[in-house]
Each structure stands twice: as C-alpha cells, then as structure tokens.
Amino acid sequence: MQLNLPTLLTLLRIALIPVFVGVFFLPVRGANVLCAALFGLAALTDWLDGHLARRFDQTSAFGAFLDPVADKLMVAAALVLLVQAIPTPVMAVAVAIIIGREIAISALREWMAQIGDHGRVAVSMVGKFKTTAQMIAVLLLLYRDPVGGFPTLEVGLGLLLVAAALTLWSMLHYLLAAWPVLRQDRQGGRT
C-alpha cells in the first residue's frame, strides 16, 4: 500500500477525531468555535481527498475503503457529542435514525459486494443531499451560538431533521434497489 496525499488526508481526518472530542469538552470560552472549525476542516478534507484522488489518478482500494469509514467515524462522534450537548428527544431520535441508517446501509453494501452485486447500492443523489444537509447541520449545531440575527442552533436542528428525513428516504431507496436480491434464498429461489 502506497500512501499518497488523498490517503494521508483521510488518515488525518481519523486522527482529528480524538482531538475533536477533547476540544468539545474543553471548559473554555470559544471551544465551540474551535470544535466547529475542526469539524469543518474534516469536512473539507473529505471533499479534498476525493477531488485530489480523482484529479491526479491516485485512487486506491485502501483509500476507497478508508474514506467512507473516516466520514462515518467523524460524523458519528459529532452526533453522539451533540446528543449529550442538546439532550432532547428530537435530537436523540434524529441521531439514532442517522447512525442506524449508516450501520444498516454499510452492512447492506458489504453483503451486496460479497455476492457481486454492489452496483445496486451505489451512492445516490438523495444520499449526497442527505450528506450535505447533515454536514451543515452538524457544523451549525457544534457552533450553536447565534451569529448576528442568524439562529444557528434552530437552523441546525431544522437541517438535522431534514437530514434525518433524507436518511430514511435514501435508506428506503437502497433497500428497494436491493430488495430483489434480498428476497432470494441462498440457492437462488424466492422465500
């Protein structure tokens, strides 16, 4: 395995997770700003590593595996921290939906790849919209303080609910795409 810049950026994103968690709990004024900045940096490296890998033809099997793992680890860490910081039923349900979907779809993708039919569960546009709404929501919720007259917390919560709804929609999309295969038994017959 050769380490290239895109893979190093992905590894940096994983290395930032404990720093991000530590900063979240710092009992100092402005910790929320630094925490949001770290999450924003992680989101930027997510975009940048993919862009660089495609632009300079530095894609690799290891990078393709590691990139979504790094994304899910950072987002899951942020969401768990946000449930602790904003302990409301709405927040808990939205976070449970988002994390639960990630686990379910990751398992579905792995299983579909094992049977050689991973194309059915390729990333969709709904998934991309979900990710965008989710990243902006998490960034706003980590920051939490109003900016001028902009209600950062309320907009973040609203976007998180949109992300949770899109999460359910995208999960349904993937499950429907995989349903013909899921209905088959191991010998190829229907159940």
C-alpha positions as CSV (number, residue, x, y, z in Angstrom):
1,M,0.0,0.0,0.0
2,Q,1.4,3.3,-1.1
3,L,0.5,6.4,0.9
4,N,-0.4,9.3,-1.2
5,L,-1.8,12.8,-0.4
6,P,-5.5,11.8,-0.6
7,T,-4.9,8.8,1.8
8,L,-2.9,11.0,4.1
9,L,-5.8,13.5,4.3
10,T,-8.2,10.6,5.1
11,L,-5.9,9.4,7.9
12,L,-5.6,13.0,9.2
13,R,-9.4,13.1,9.4
14,I,-9.4,9.9,11.5
15,A,-6.6,11.4,13.7
16,L,-8.6,14.5,14.2
17,I,-11.4,12.6,16.0
18,P,-9.9,12.4,19.5
19,V,-8.7,16.0,19.2
20,F,-12.2,17.0,18.1
21,V,-13.8,15.1,21.1
22,G,-11.3,16.7,23.5
23,V,-11.9,20.2,22.2
24,F,-15.7,19.6,22.5
25,F,-15.3,19.1,26.3
26,L,-12.8,22.0,26.9
27,P,-14.3,24.2,29.6
28,V,-13.2,27.4,27.9
29,R,-15.0,30.2,26.1
30,G,-14.7,29.6,22.3
31,A,-14.4,25.8,22.5
32,N,-17.5,25.6,20.3
33,V,-15.8,27.7,17.6
34,L,-12.7,25.6,17.6
35,C,-14.8,22.4,17.6
36,A,-16.9,23.6,14.7
37,A,-13.7,24.6,12.9
38,L,-12.2,21.1,13.4
39,F,-15.4,19.6,12.0
40,G,-15.3,22.0,9.1
41,L,-11.7,21.1,8.4
42,A,-12.6,17.4,8.5
43,A,-15.4,18.0,6.0
44,L,-13.1,20.0,3.8
45,T,-10.5,17.2,3.8
46,D,-13.3,14.8,2.9
47,W,-14.0,16.8,-0.2
48,L,-10.4,17.5,-0.9
49,D,-9.1,13.9,-0.7
50,G,-11.7,12.7,-3.2
51,H,-11.0,15.6,-5.5
52,L,-7.2,15.0,-5.4
53,A,-7.6,11.2,-5.8
54,R,-9.7,11.7,-9.0
55,R,-7.7,14.6,-10.4
56,F,-4.3,13.1,-10.0
57,D,-5.4,9.5,-10.6
58,Q,-4.4,8.5,-7.1
59,T,-7.4,6.3,-6.2
60,S,-6.6,3.1,-4.4
61,A,-8.5,0.2,-2.9
62,F,-7.3,1.3,0.6
63,G,-8.4,4.9,0.0
64,A,-11.8,3.7,-1.3
65,F,-12.3,1.7,1.9
66,L,-10.9,4.2,4.3
67,D,-12.7,7.4,3.1
68,P,-16.2,6.4,4.0
69,V,-15.0,4.9,7.3
70,A,-13.4,8.2,8.2
71,D,-16.5,10.1,7.3
72,K,-18.8,7.8,9.3
73,L,-16.5,7.9,12.3
74,M,-16.2,11.7,12.4
75,V,-20.0,12.2,11.9
76,A,-20.9,9.6,14.4
77,A,-18.6,11.1,17.0
78,A,-20.1,14.6,16.4
79,L,-23.7,13.3,16.5
80,V,-23.1,11.5,19.8
81,L,-21.5,14.6,21.3
82,L,-24.4,16.7,20.1
83,V,-26.9,14.4,21.8
84,Q,-25.0,15.0,25.0
85,A,-24.9,18.8,24.5
86,I,-28.6,19.0,23.3
87,P,-30.3,16.2,25.2
88,T,-33.8,16.4,23.6
89,P,-35.9,13.6,22.3
90,V,-35.9,15.1,18.8
91,M,-32.1,15.2,18.8
92,A,-31.8,11.7,20.1
93,V,-34.3,10.3,17.5
94,A,-32.7,12.1,14.6
95,V,-29.2,10.9,15.7
96,A,-30.5,7.3,16.1
97,I,-32.0,7.4,12.6
98,I,-28.8,8.8,11.0
99,I,-26.4,6.4,12.8
100,G,-28.7,3.4,12.5
101,R,-29.1,4.0,8.7
102,E,-25.3,4.2,8.3
103,I,-24.9,0.9,10.0
104,A,-27.7,-0.8,8.1
105,I,-26.6,0.5,4.7
106,S,-22.9,-0.2,5.3
107,A,-23.9,-3.8,6.1
108,L,-26.1,-4.0,3.0
109,R,-23.3,-2.7,0.8
110,E,-20.8,-5.1,2.3
111,W,-23.2,-8.0,1.7
112,M,-24.1,-6.9,-1.8
113,A,-20.4,-6.7,-2.6
114,Q,-19.8,-10.2,-1.3
115,I,-22.4,-11.5,-3.7
116,G,-21.0,-9.5,-6.5
117,D,-24.0,-7.1,-6.9
118,H,-22.7,-3.9,-5.3
119,G,-23.8,-1.7,-8.2
120,R,-27.4,-1.9,-6.9
121,V,-26.5,0.1,-3.8
122,A,-24.1,2.7,-5.3
123,V,-24.3,6.2,-3.8
124,S,-27.4,8.1,-5.0
125,M,-28.2,11.8,-5.3
126,V,-30.5,11.5,-2.3
127,G,-27.6,10.3,-0.3
128,K,-25.5,13.2,-1.5
129,F,-28.2,15.7,-0.5
130,K,-28.5,13.9,2.9
131,T,-24.8,14.2,3.5
132,T,-24.8,17.9,2.6
133,A,-27.7,18.7,4.9
134,Q,-26.2,16.6,7.7
135,M,-22.7,18.2,7.4
136,I,-24.1,21.8,7.5
137,A,-26.5,20.8,10.4
138,V,-23.7,19.3,12.4
139,L,-21.4,22.3,11.8
140,L,-24.2,24.8,12.9
141,L,-25.1,22.6,16.0
142,L,-21.5,22.4,17.1
143,Y,-21.2,26.2,16.8
144,R,-24.6,26.8,18.4
145,D,-24.2,30.5,19.2
146,P,-26.3,32.9,17.2
147,V,-24.4,34.9,14.5
148,G,-25.9,38.4,14.3
149,G,-29.5,37.6,14.0
150,F,-29.0,34.2,12.5
151,P,-30.4,31.5,14.8
152,T,-27.6,28.9,14.3
153,L,-29.0,26.4,16.8
154,E,-32.5,26.4,15.4
155,V,-31.4,26.3,11.8
156,G,-29.0,23.4,12.7
157,L,-31.8,21.5,14.3
158,G,-34.1,22.1,11.3
159,L,-31.4,20.9,8.9
160,L,-30.7,17.8,11.1
161,L,-34.4,16.9,10.8
162,V,-34.2,17.4,7.1
163,A,-31.1,15.2,7.1
164,A,-32.9,12.5,9.2
165,A,-35.8,12.5,6.7
166,L,-33.4,12.3,3.7
167,T,-31.7,9.5,5.6
168,L,-34.9,7.5,5.8
169,W,-35.6,8.2,2.1
170,S,-32.2,7.2,1.0
171,M,-32.3,4.0,3.1
172,L,-35.6,3.1,1.5
173,H,-34.1,3.8,-1.9
174,Y,-31.2,1.4,-1.2
175,L,-33.4,-1.3,0.3
176,L,-35.8,-1.1,-2.6
177,A,-32.8,-1.4,-5.0
178,A,-31.5,-4.4,-3.1
179,W,-35.0,-6.0,-2.5
180,P,-35.0,-8.4,-5.4
181,V,-31.7,-9.9,-4.2
182,L,-32.8,-9.8,-0.5
183,R,-35.9,-11.8,-1.3
184,Q,-33.8,-14.7,-2.8
185,D,-32.7,-17.6,-0.7
186,R,-29.2,-19.0,-0.9
187,Q,-30.0,-21.4,-3.7
188,G,-31.4,-18.6,-5.8
189,G,-35.1,-19.3,-5.2
190,R,-37.6,-17.0,-3.6
191,T,-38.5,-17.0,0.0
